[in-house]
Amino acid sequence: MERNRIAQGTMDPSPDHPWAIIQGPQTKLLDRYQNVHPWKHNRVRLRVPEGQNDYINASPISLKGTKTGKESKYIAMQGPKEGSIS
């Protein structure tokens, strides 16, 4: 499924496409792995001052317990590179 979604996002570069991938100079500098990208519509955005880069390779995950129905929220992300920790 992942390969199919990447192909769809690559064939239709529209930022509104459900499988649009974040690409650009910031991703090459900040991503540890060049073959793992967050989907544009489902990425974590950093809270930064206006005009600063809000990119981090991270996606939110919400899981509901099967017995309790309680929702747990997590963030999945790549390990940060030394130059992007701050």
C-alpha positions as CSV (number, residue, x, y, z in Angstrom):
1,M,0.0,0.0,0.0
2,E,2.8,2.4,0.9
3,R,4.5,2.0,-2.6
4,N,1.2,2.6,-4.3
5,R,0.5,5.7,-2.3
6,I,4.0,7.1,-3.0
7,A,3.4,6.4,-6.7
8,Q,0.1,8.2,-6.6
9,G,1.5,11.2,-4.8
10,T,4.4,11.4,-7.2
11,M,2.2,11.2,-10.3
12,D,-0.1,13.9,-9.1
13,P,2.1,16.6,-7.4
14,S,-0.9,18.7,-6.4
15,P,-0.6,19.8,-2.7
16,D,-4.2,18.8,-2.2
17,H,-3.7,15.2,-3.3
18,P,-4.4,12.9,-0.3
19,W,-1.0,11.3,-0.8
20,A,1.0,14.5,-1.4
21,I,4.6,14.2,0.0
22,I,6.5,17.0,1.6
23,Q,9.6,17.6,-0.6
24,G,12.0,20.5,-0.8
25,P,15.3,21.8,0.5
26,Q,14.2,21.6,4.1
27,T,13.5,17.9,3.9
28,K,16.9,17.0,2.6
29,L,18.6,18.9,5.4
30,L,16.3,17.7,8.2
31,D,15.3,14.2,7.2
32,R,17.5,11.4,8.5
33,Y,16.2,9.0,5.8
34,Q,15.5,10.2,2.3
35,N,13.0,7.5,1.6
36,V,10.7,8.1,4.5
37,H,8.4,11.2,4.2
38,P,5.3,12.3,6.1
39,W,2.1,12.9,4.1
40,K,1.4,16.6,3.7
41,H,-2.2,16.4,5.0
42,N,-1.1,14.3,8.1
43,R,2.1,15.8,9.5
44,V,3.0,17.4,12.8
45,R,3.7,21.1,12.4
46,L,6.1,22.7,14.8
47,R,4.9,25.8,16.6
48,V,7.5,28.4,15.5
49,P,7.5,32.2,14.9
50,E,6.0,33.4,11.7
51,G,8.3,32.9,8.7
52,Q,10.3,30.1,10.3
53,N,10.4,26.5,9.1
54,D,7.7,24.4,10.8
55,Y,8.8,21.1,9.2
56,I,9.7,18.0,11.1
57,N,9.3,14.5,9.8
58,A,6.6,13.4,12.2
59,S,3.0,12.1,12.0
60,P,0.3,11.9,14.6
61,I,-1.1,8.5,15.6
62,S,-4.4,8.0,17.5
63,L,-5.3,4.5,18.9
64,K,-8.5,3.5,20.7
65,G,-8.3,0.7,23.2
66,T,-10.5,-2.3,22.3
67,K,-11.6,-2.9,25.9
68,T,-11.7,0.6,27.3
69,G,-12.4,2.7,24.2
70,K,-9.9,5.2,25.6
71,E,-7.9,7.1,23.0
72,S,-4.2,7.3,23.2
73,K,-2.2,9.8,21.1
74,Y,1.4,9.4,20.0
75,I,3.8,11.1,17.5
76,A,5.9,8.9,15.2
77,M,9.0,10.5,13.9
78,Q,12.5,9.9,12.7
79,G,15.4,10.4,15.1
80,P,16.5,14.0,14.8
81,K,19.8,14.8,13.2
82,E,22.3,16.7,15.4
83,G,21.7,20.0,13.5
84,S,17.9,19.9,14.0
85,I,17.6,19.1,17.7
86,S,17.1,22.7,18.8
